[in-house]
Amino acid sequence: MKLFENISDAELARKINAGEKNAYQELFERYAPRIYQFSLSYLKNSADAEELVQDVFLKIWEKRETLDQSKNIKSFIFKVAVNSIYDFIRHKNIENAYNDFARANFETTSNSTWLTVLS
């Protein structure tokens, strides 16, 4: 039987705030599948969604000492997930723009070099 499965989210938040790893594990088990499905609906890629879940829970652990126990931890987790999804999409857009720019410049340069060789 799991130690924290029957306690409230508020109590979990209090225990996580105190650094209890078992409470954190319970929080992960409660919400990771939901965050995964939520992320997958936006990212459309299983590996990206899994990575995002790990990032969300890493951020929560890193900020455990500042968790506001009077707030709804479920809302907090989903807010962290939404912000992470926005950051991920923004990063992918920048990466794609860079790749498009590099591809366009490479093609122009290589065509120019090829034309010089042919001349």
N, C-alpha and C positions, 0 to 999 in steps of 0.2 A: 504494500500500500504506500502510495506517495505521501510524503509528509505534509505538503502544502495544498493538495488538490481541493480541499474543502474550505479554504479561507478566501475571503473577499479580495478583490483587486486592490482595494485601499490598504488592506493589511499586507498584501504582497509588496505594494509600493513602499510601505514603511520598512519592511524587512530588507528589501533591496537597497533602500536608502542607507540602511545600517551595514550593507555589504554582505548579506547572507546569500551565498552562491546557490543554495538549494531553492530559495525563493525565486531567484533569477531564472533558474532552470525551469521552474513551474510556469513562470511568465512566458518564457520562450515556447514551451509546449502548448500553452493555451493560445497564443497569438501568432506564432510563426506560420501555421497553415493558412490562417486568414490573410496575413500580410502577403504571403506567397500568391494566393489567388488574386488578391487585390492588385498586386504588382504585375502579375501575368496579364491581367485584363488590359493594362496600359502598355506594357513593354512587348507583349506578344512573343516572348522568347524565354523559355524555361531557365536557361543558364543565367540570363540577366536577372530574372526574378529571384532566383536562388541567391545570387550575389547581393541583390538589394536587401533581401531578408537578413543576411549576415551583417550587412552594413548598418541596418536599422538597429539591430539588437546590440551591435558593438557600440553604437552611439549611446544607446540607453545605458549600457554598463558603464561607459566612460563618464556619463553625466549622472550616475546614480546618486551621488551625494547632493545634487541639486534638485532631485525629483520633488515636486510639490505634492505631498501626500493628500492634500485637501482636494486636489483636482482628479479628474477621471483619467486613470492611467491608460485605458483603452483609447480614449480620444488622443492622448499624448502620443501613443505608439503610432496611430494612424496619421497624425500630423507629421511626425518624423518621417513616416513612409511617403507621404505626399511630397514633402520637401525633397526627399531623396530621389523620388521619381522625376521631379522637375529638374534637379541637378543632373541626373543621369541623361535625360533627354537633351538638355542643354549641352552637355558634354558631347553626346553623340552627334548633335547638329554641328558643333564646332569641328569635330573630327571629320565628319563628312565634307564640310566646306573646305577644310584643309586638303583632304584627299582629292577633291575635285579641282582645287587650285593647282596642286602639285601635278596632277594628271594633265591638266590643260597646258601648264608650262613645260612639262616634260615633252609632250607631243609637239609643241611649237619648236622647242629647242632641237629635238631630234629630227624634225622635218627640215629645219633650217640647215642643220649639219648635213643631212642627206642631200639636200639641194646643192650645197656647196661642193660636196664630193662629186656630184653628177656634172657640175659645171666645168 
